[in-house]
Amino acid sequence: METKMFFHGILTVLWEKWVDFKFEWKKITASALVSPMLYMIALGWGLGSTSTVTDRPYIDFLVPGILALTTMNTSFSAVAQPLNVQRLFEHSFDHIIISPTPMPAYIVGQMLGGALRGMYSGILILLLSIPFGATMHLSVSFFLVMLLNGLTFGALGVLAAILATTHADIARFSTFAILPMTFLCNTFFPLERVPRLIQILISILPLTHASGSLRAIAYGGNPNPLSLLILLLYAVVFMIVANVVIIRRKNL
């Protein structure tokens, strides 16, 4: 019975995400394409045809990084912003807390919903990269890494929304946490080009491992198993911490 309720809780959240997507898909699609398209035009066309990174054209290096940061941004925003509104404005999250829905199931549902939205944005970027001349090896593992990256930042979105005390806190969190990863984590330039100490600090962050894994697969190789483990650990830790915070606030 508990297992059935757990999966029912996950499906309920996914259904909510699907309904939102069904009515807003045009806006979601347009917003998912704007930033990546600008990166492609400015860096892909501007530098991609004339520059190389190691032995590869820069556009081949750039696209996996854009995929990683797009799935990160989309998965985080798809969870953090709606949940923040539900908590602080609509107060509908209170009904979730007092309902029989297991909170871990609710969090996993949010993570999956955010990850699937991130996957959708990632597929759009893959289609967008074709006119720019990017060449990549795609496989099942490539999309699994995208999904894992989405799960990680979907979980971070839940945690950020639960910790936020105002609507502006989500924007501040994005500024101080998401934005630095967007530009630093092996997305637009190789880590080898920054000082060693900065390399070590950046290598701790989850997006670094997502970018590196996607790029390794796109180049025809295999991702580092340690990077995949680190991404998975981040997802689990964010999920557990979010659950603990919710339970503590529920018991106040």
Secondary structure, DSSP 4 states (H G I P E B T S, - for coil): -HHHHHHHHHHHHHHHHHHHHHHHHHHHHHHHHHHHHHHIIIIIIHHTTT-EETTEEHHHHHHHHHHHHHHHHHHHHHHHHHHHHIIIII-THHHHHHSSS-HHHHHHHHHHHHHHHHHHHHHHHHHHHGGGT------HHHHHHHHHHHHHHHHHHHHHHHH-SSTHHHHHHIIIIIHHHHHHSSSSS-GGGS-HHHHHHHHTSHHHHHHHHHHHHHTTS---HHHHHHHHHHHHHHHHHHHHHHHHHHT-
